[in-house]
Structures are given as C-alpha cells and as structure tokens.
Amino acid sequence: MPKALASVQSGTIRLWEIPSAKLKIVPL
C-alpha cells in the first residue's frame, strides 16, 4: 500500500473516530 494512501486512510479513520463512536458506524 502506497504511503500516501495509507496516510489518507489513517487520517480518515482519525477524523471518523468520534463520529463513528456516536453513530456506531465503521468507516470503510
């Protein structure tokens, strides 16, 4: 997996940590 893609996914996961905790939705 390219570093850019990995960083984007990790960034997305971080951004969705709180919303997913409230909505109980796991980001793809």
NORGI-V970364 format. One record per residue. N is the residue number from 1. RES is the residue in three letters. SS is DSSP state (hx for helix, st for strand, lp for the rest). PHI is phi in whole degrees, -180 to 180 (none if undefined). D_CENTER is the distance of its C-alpha to the mean C-alpha in Angstrom with 1 decimal. Layout:
N_RES_SS_PHI_D_CENTER + N_RES_SS_PHI_D_CENTER
This chain:
1_MET_lp_none_15.6 + 2_PRO_lp_-59_16.2 + 3_LYS_hx_-59_15.0 + 4_ALA_hx_-60_13.9 + 5_LEU_hx_-65_11.6 + 6_ALA_hx_-63_10.3 + 7_SER_hx_-67_9.8 + 8_VAL_hx_-65_8.1 + 9_GLN_hx_-65_5.5 + 10_SER_hx_-65_5.4 + 11_GLY_hx_-65_5.7 + 12_THR_hx_-65_3.2 + 13_ILE_hx_-62_1.4 + 14_ARG_hx_-64_5.0 + 15_LEU_hx_-67_5.9 + 16_TRP_hx_-95_5.2 + 17_GLU_hx_-58_6.9 + 18_ILE_hx_-70_10.2 + 19_PRO_hx_-60_10.3 + 20_SER_hx_-68_9.2 + 21_ALA_hx_-66_11.8 + 22_LYS_hx_-80_14.2 + 23_LEU_hx_-86_13.8 + 24_LYS_lp_58_13.1 + 25_ILE_lp_-118_10.9 + 26_VAL_lp_-93_8.4 + 27_PRO_lp_-66_5.9 + 28_LEU_lp_-75_7.6
